[in-house]
Structure formats: structure tokens, C-alpha cells
Amino acid sequence: MEDDVLFESWIAYQNDLAFKIVQARPDVFLGACQIPQRPHYKDTENCIEELERSVKELGFVAAYVSPDSTGKGDTPTMNMPYWFPVYEKCQELNIPIIVHGTDIIDPRYRTMNVGRYFELNFMGPQSIATVTLRHNPQIFERFPGLKIIVCHCGGFIDRIGEGAPYRAKANKLDDNLFYDSAAYDIDYLSVAIKQRGVSQIAFGTEAPGSGREIRPGTKYTADDLVPMFESHPALDFLTEAEKLDILHNMPIKLVPGIADAVAQNKKAKAKAY
């Protein structure tokens, strides 16, 4: 029990720290909260107090969850009742859930001799989350207003050809399940957009993050994706309207707090003059 109390206090501290960063540059940042997930609890009811505090008191506009919060593979899959309290509350608060992986605790990783195993840590759990949510539409029938964004294009893309018997058949969840664009190999990003569907992609990137290196032949870091959407040949299949949707319209649609913050900043600047 003592460990649980310390853990929840630590999560609250991290959210308070994020709030201070937002306060320092409200014209640049908005907050998204962590929640104190405990896989061994019967459900996520213990997360509701911090979730409500972060949204109602700190003004956060989204909530992060991990599909494998301990890295041990012991978190219930995202179709299980364990998640229902958080799903219900996020639907009520009209904020999206952002799904991001956690470092996996797997002793094999330390003997693979492949250097950093960064991608495996995140892509594996995110891929499982995507498959789970795509193939359990009853979750969104129960919570029709729920919006979930899986990071890094939703994990691994399909390798088996469309129509093949072994390729998983995804349910159409245009109003509920989305993916961000934080993938810095542009060919991968291109295929992911084609497989997931343009209407399901919202702009996302990391700065700093896993794309800090300079992209070969350019002056841009890999995580500077806007110029890639504007001019990279691999993304030429997108119309200008589709690019605008991904870069601008979808983030505002999925995170209403973005539009609210922009309006408040404009109002504050007008008042200052």
C-alpha cells in the first residue's frame, strides 16, 4: 500500500511539473497527463481522481496511457473491462487517450547485441494495442464518444497483402481510432498512412525525441516533419487538402483543447494591444 501511495504521488508530481512548463509557454505547449496505472488492480478506477484533477485544475487536454505499464506484459489488453473507468471518464471529459509504449522488461533484449532496442520497446505494445482496438469494435459501441490515438502510426504495419487470408480484417472505426504521424522514415510513414487511411492520421512528432539527427540531404532534423509533408516525393500521393487535414484539422478535431487554447491566446494578444 505504501508503494501505491508513493507511486500516485509521483505521477501527480510529474503532471504538476508538466503544468509548470505549460505555464511558462502557453503559446507553445498544452498538457497531457499521466495516470497511475496499476495492472494488478481490478480496474483503472484509481486513476480517475488524478485524471479529473489534471483536466479540471491543470487544464490538460489529453491523457496518456501505456498498454504495458510495467513492461512485463501484465497489463490487461485494451478491450478488457479493466480499462472501462478511464474510457468512461475520458469520454465524459471530451479528451482523447494517447497510447504510447513503455520500456519492456525482457532479459533477452540485453543479450541481443543490437545496441539500443528503442523501437522494440514501443512498437511492440503499440502494435498489440492497435490490433486489439481494431478487432474489438464493441469497445466503441459501449463508448461511442471515445477517441484513442495510438502513437507512431499505430506500431507495425501489415506485411501480408490485402485480401490474403492471413491478413487481419480491421473494423471501420473512423470516429474513434486514430494514429499519429511520428515516424521518421518517410517511406514507412507513407505506407502507414496508406494502410491506416488518411482520415485516421493526425500530425504528431517528437522534439527532442528519436528523430534528432539531421535528415540526409536536408537541413532538417528527422522529427521536423512539416517540410516532409510539404515536399517529400514519398508523400506526393496526398492532396493539399489531405495534408492540411493531417497537419491541422485532425489534431484540432481530436483534441478540442487545442482550438480552445488558440482562441484564448488570440484573445489575450488582442487585449494586450
N, C-alpha and C positions, 0 to 999 in steps of 0.2 A: 504493500500500500504506500509506503514512504517513497518508493521509486516512482510510482504513478503520480504522486503529488509533485515531485521534483520535475518529472517529465512534462506535465501540463504547465508548470510554471516556466519551464524553459521555452516551450512553444509560445507562450504569451509574451515572454521577453523578446523572442525573435520577431514577433509581429509588432511589438512596440518599437523595436529598432527600425523595422521597415517603415513604420509610420513616421519616424523622425526624418528618414531620407525623403519621403514624400513631402513632408512639411518644408524641407529645405528647398526643393524644386518642384512645386506643384504644377508648374507649367510643362514639366517633362515627365514626371512619374505619377503612377497610380498604384495603389497597393493591392496585392493578392495575398490572402492569408494562408498560413499553415494551420492544420488542425491536429490535435493529439490522438492520432490513430493508435488503437491497441488491438492487434489481431486476436488476442486471446479473450477479449470481451465478447459478449453475445451480439453486440451491435455497436453502432457509432453514436449512440445517444450521448456518450460522454463528450463528444466533440461539439455539441450544439451550443453550449454556453460560450465557448471561445469563437465559434463561427459567428454567432449573433453579435458579440462584442466587437469583433473585427469589422463587421459591416455597419452596424448601427452607431458605434462610438468612434471608430477609426476611419470610417468611410471607404473601406476596401471594396473592390468591385468584382472580385472573383475569389475562388477558393482552390488551393492546390490539394490534390490527394495523390497518394502513391498506391499503385496496385500491388506493391510488395514492400510494405513499410519497414519491415525488419531486415529485408534482404535474404530471408530464409525460406521464402516460398510458403509462408504460413498464413498469409492474408487471404481471406475468402475472395473468390473471384467476383467480379463486379456485377454479376447477376444475382448474387445471394442477398437474402434479407438483412444480413449484416450491414449493408450499405443504406438501407431504406431511410433511417432518420436523417442522414446527410442529404440524400436525394430530395426528400420532402422539404427540408429547410431551405436548400438552395433554390428549389422551385418557388417556394413562398417568398424568398428574398429577391427573386429575379436576378440571380447571379449565376454565371457558368461555373462548372467544375473543370479545372485544368488537370489533366492526368500526366504525371511525369514519374519516371522510374527512380529507383533508389539503388545505391551500390549493393550489388549482390554479394552475399557472404557464401562463396563457393570455393573450397580449398583447391579445386582443380585450376582455378584462374591463376593461382600463384605458382603453378608448376608448368604453365603452358609455354613459357619462354617467348611470349609475343609482346613484351613491353606492356604498355598501358592497355587495359581491356575496357576502355571507356565506353565504346559503343555497345558491347555486350551487356554492360550494366543496365543501360537504359532501354535499349531497343527490345530486348527480350521481354521484360514485364510490360512495356507499352504495346508490343505486338499481341501479347496474351489479352490485354485489356481490350484492344481493338476487336479481336476475333470474338471475345465474349460478348461485347456490346452489340456487334453487328448481328450476331446469331441468336440474340435473346430480345426480340422486339417487345416482349411483354413488359420489360422494364419501362419503356417509354409509353406503353399503353397505360401503365399504372401512374407514371409521372409525365404526362404529355407536355408540360411546360419546361421540363428539364433539358438543359443544354450542356453537353460534355464535349470538351476539346482535348484530343489526345495529341501530345507534343510530338515533334519530329516526324511529321507526316503519318503518324499512327503506327510507327515501327516498321517492320519489314514489309515490303511489297510482295504481291503474288508472283511466284515464279512459274506457275503452271498456266498454260494457255487458256484463254477464255473459252468456255464451253467444255473443257476437259472434265471428265467425271470426278477427278480428284480435287478440282478447284472448288474451294468453299463458295457457296452461293450466299451472297450478302443480302440482307433485307434492306429495303429502301427506307432510310431514316433521315430524310433531307432536313427535317425540322429539329433534329435532336443531337446528331452525332457529327462532329467536325474534327478537323486536323489542322495543326499549324504548319507553316512553311519552313520551319527551322531545320533545313537540310542543305548542306553547303556544297555538296557535289551536284552541279546543276543538272546533269543527266539523270541522277537519282530523283531530284526534285521534279523534273519534267515527267518522268514515268509515274511518280507518286500522284501528281495532280491528275494525270490521265486515268489512273486506276481508281482513285478515290472520287474523282469528279470535281470539276472546277467549283461547283456550287457548295462544296463541303470544305474548301480550303480557306483559312484565314491567315493573314500575314502574321508571322512570328519570327523572331530571331534572337540571338544572344549577344550581348555586348557588355563586358567581355564574356566569352564562353569558349566553345570548342572550335570557333572559326576565327581566331585572332591572326592567323598567318595571312600574308599578302597573297591574293589570288594571282597565279602566274599570268603574266602579260597585262596586268592591270595595276592601278594604284590603290585598289580597294582591298580591305580585309575580306575574308571569305564570308563573314557574317553580315557584311554590308550588301544586303540582297536587293534593295530597291534598284540600283543600277542594272542588276542582272535581269530583273523583270522588265526593265525599260529597253534593254538592247541585246541580251544574250540570244544567239541563234536557237539554242535548245528550247527557249520559251516563246519562240515566234508563233507557235500554234495558238497562243492566246490572243484574243482580240483586245483592243484597247479597253473596251468596256469590261471584259473579264479581268484584266489586270487591275483596273480601278476597283472592281468588286473585291478582289483578293486583298489588295493593299489598303483599302479604305473602308468600303461599305460593309464587308463581312465582320471586321473587328468591332465596328460600332453596333452592328446588329446583334452580335453575340455578347458584347459587354456594354450594356446601356450606360454604365457609369462613365465610359469614355466620352460619349456625347454630352453628358451632364457636366463633366469636368471642363470640356472645351467651352461650353456655353458660360460657365461660371468665370473662366479665365477671361473671356471676351468682355463679360460684364464688368469685371474688376478693372480691366485695362481702360475701358470706356469711362468708368467712373474716375479713374486716376487722371484723365485728361479733362 
